[in-house]
């Protein structure tokens, strides 16, 4: 059996079509795809983060305004306490807030309490402030303010820099 060129099958060469050539040129590597997804993710994180930051700043400004409206009540109470002590024959502070005849010093956002034993005035936030049970305490003996927040991670809260400096 003679071997001839015709008996051997020559492999056919297939020309790539135009669609196959375009697909080969448009291949996106895995690294490029990951980079694109990371960029899109960064844009979303930045956009929504900035939007949330604006909302938080606005809410904080509202809370600060509400708290600053209560500071005059604190100062009025403190001044009335000192006047009472000066006029008292024993130099004592009043046993109850009602002795000061100041009327209703409570606001929609904060309710005031006075404890004679510890000589503290406490303003407790109400739900209308945005969060209930934040306590702003003024110690008459130390002449200092402090804040007790049961859940400081939840907003709004009262910041120490909002407190009046004596």
BAKESE-981811 format. One record per residue (C-alpha): x, y, z; residue number from 1; residue in three letters. Coordinates in steps of 0.001 Angstrom, whole numbers, plus 500000, padded with zeros to 6 digits. Example, Ala and Ser with C-alpha at 12.3 -4.5 7.8 and 13.67 -1.06 7.14 Angstrom:
REM BAKESE-981811
((512300,495500,507800),1,ALA)
((513670,498940,507140),2,SER)
This chain:
REM BAKESE-981811
((500000,500000,500000),1,UNK)
((501553,503007,498833),2,UNK)
((501325,506118,500956),3,UNK)
((500194,508976,498957),4,UNK)
((499524,512481,499883),5,UNK)
((495885,512133,499029),6,UNK)
((495220,509337,501431),7,UNK)
((496452,511297,504365),8,UNK)
((493810,513642,505621),9,UNK)
((495147,517057,506086),10,UNK)
((493736,518935,509056),11,UNK)
((491339,521624,508024),12,UNK)
((492111,525116,509142),13,UNK)
((489081,526998,510412),14,UNK)
((489028,530725,509976),15,UNK)
((487673,532545,512990),16,UNK)
((484478,534374,512301),17,UNK)
((484068,538096,513014),18,UNK)
((482004,537416,516165),19,UNK)
((484642,535132,517618),20,UNK)
((487342,537751,517008),21,UNK)
((485316,540413,518797),22,UNK)
((484715,538110,521765),23,UNK)
((488425,537399,522016),24,UNK)
((489217,541124,522064),25,UNK)
((486559,541852,524724),26,UNK)
((487797,539333,527236),27,UNK)
((488049,540847,530699),28,UNK)
((490443,539201,533018),29,UNK)
((489426,538273,536529),30,UNK)
((491715,540923,538021),31,UNK)
((490158,543634,535870),32,UNK)
((486686,542512,536865),33,UNK)
((487603,542600,540558),34,UNK)
((489088,546088,540153),35,UNK)
((485915,547340,538478),36,UNK)
((483756,545873,541233),37,UNK)
((485976,547428,543904),38,UNK)
((485692,550854,542288),39,UNK)
((481920,550572,542061),40,UNK)
((481813,549463,545696),41,UNK)
((483959,552399,546799),42,UNK)
((481673,554833,545005),43,UNK)
((478632,553359,546740),44,UNK)
((480296,553323,550157),45,UNK)
((481453,556900,549783),46,UNK)
((478113,558164,548431),47,UNK)
((475908,556496,551027),48,UNK)
((478413,557173,553810),49,UNK)
((478403,560883,553064),50,UNK)
((474616,560889,552875),51,UNK)
((474376,559208,556293),52,UNK)
((476957,561611,557715),53,UNK)
((474800,564575,556652),54,UNK)
((471751,563006,558292),55,UNK)
((473688,562332,561519),56,UNK)
((475023,565915,561619),57,UNK)
((471514,567316,561161),58,UNK)
((470125,565092,563937),59,UNK)
((472989,566071,566236),60,UNK)
((472322,569768,565590),61,UNK)
((468651,569266,566494),62,UNK)
((469589,567449,569708),63,UNK)
((472077,570189,570628),64,UNK)
((469447,572890,570065),65,UNK)
((466955,571018,572230),66,UNK)
((469533,570604,574994),67,UNK)
((470688,574232,574851),68,UNK)
((467066,575266,575447),69,UNK)
((467246,573478,578824),70,UNK)
((470452,575155,580058),71,UNK)
((468646,578371,581173),72,UNK)
((466392,576207,583381),73,UNK)
((469493,574696,585001),74,UNK)
((470971,578150,585576),75,UNK)
((467672,579471,586952),76,UNK)
((467483,576516,589356),77,UNK)
((471085,576924,590482),78,UNK)
((470668,580667,591080),79,UNK)
((467430,580090,593019),80,UNK)
((469146,577398,595125),81,UNK)
((471996,579740,596014),82,UNK)
((469562,582558,596895),83,UNK)
((467602,580183,599090),84,UNK)
((470772,579038,600862),85,UNK)
((471840,582662,601518),86,UNK)
((468402,583506,602946),87,UNK)
((468109,580313,605022),88,UNK)
((468973,580784,608686),89,UNK)
((470938,577530,608721),90,UNK)
((472564,578055,605321),91,UNK)
((470878,574978,603872),92,UNK)
((469590,574317,600426),93,UNK)
((465857,573613,600008),94,UNK)
((464571,570120,600681),95,UNK)
((462246,570206,597653),96,UNK)
((462123,572129,594381),97,UNK)
((458635,573380,595202),98,UNK)
((460101,575562,597998),99,UNK)
((461752,577731,595341),100,UNK)
((458390,578773,593809),101,UNK)
((459754,578698,590265),102,UNK)
((456648,577219,588707),103,UNK)
((456986,574461,586137),104,UNK)
((460622,574240,585064),105,UNK)
((460131,570985,583155),106,UNK)
((460155,571120,579381),107,UNK)
((458769,568820,576735),108,UNK)
((462213,567235,576319),109,UNK)
((463562,567179,579904),110,UNK)
((462106,566666,583377),111,UNK)
((463953,568035,586412),112,UNK)
((464461,566340,589769),113,UNK)
((466313,567433,592881),114,UNK)
((467782,565187,595560),115,UNK)
((468537,566972,598828),116,UNK)
((470682,564142,600251),117,UNK)
((473225,564311,597419),118,UNK)
((472589,567957,596467),119,UNK)
((472125,567111,592805),120,UNK)
((469816,568473,590158),121,UNK)
((469019,565932,587452),122,UNK)
((467448,566620,584075),123,UNK)
((466156,563388,582528),124,UNK)
((465427,563307,578809),125,UNK)
((462027,562264,577533),126,UNK)
((461132,560382,574372),127,UNK)
((460415,563707,572615),128,UNK)
((464138,564515,572844),129,UNK)
((464800,561550,570604),130,UNK)
((465908,559143,573306),131,UNK)
((464599,558776,576837),132,UNK)
((466513,558355,580118),133,UNK)
((469648,560383,579425),134,UNK)
((470504,562032,582723),135,UNK)
((472326,565353,582923),136,UNK)
((473363,565777,586544),137,UNK)
((474532,568976,588209),138,UNK)
((476285,568531,591540),139,UNK)
((475745,571635,593655),140,UNK)
((478666,570815,595980),141,UNK)
((481178,570252,593162),142,UNK)
((479586,572806,590818),143,UNK)
((480024,570358,587948),144,UNK)
((477938,568630,585327),145,UNK)
((477998,565003,584274),146,UNK)
((476059,562920,581776),147,UNK)
((474752,559386,582295),148,UNK)
((473533,557729,579125),149,UNK)
((472285,554126,579444),150,UNK)
((473028,553442,575765),151,UNK)
((475633,555904,574437),152,UNK)
((476054,554043,571148),153,UNK)
((472447,554879,570220),154,UNK)
((471818,558437,569041),155,UNK)
((470950,561132,569993),156,UNK)
((472991,561710,573096),157,UNK)
((474206,564692,575122),158,UNK)
((477854,565500,574550),159,UNK)
((480116,566823,577288),160,UNK)
((481122,569836,575178),161,UNK)
((477477,571020,575219),162,UNK)
((477535,571378,579001),163,UNK)
((478020,574880,580422),164,UNK)
((481425,575615,581890),165,UNK)
((481489,577209,585332),166,UNK)
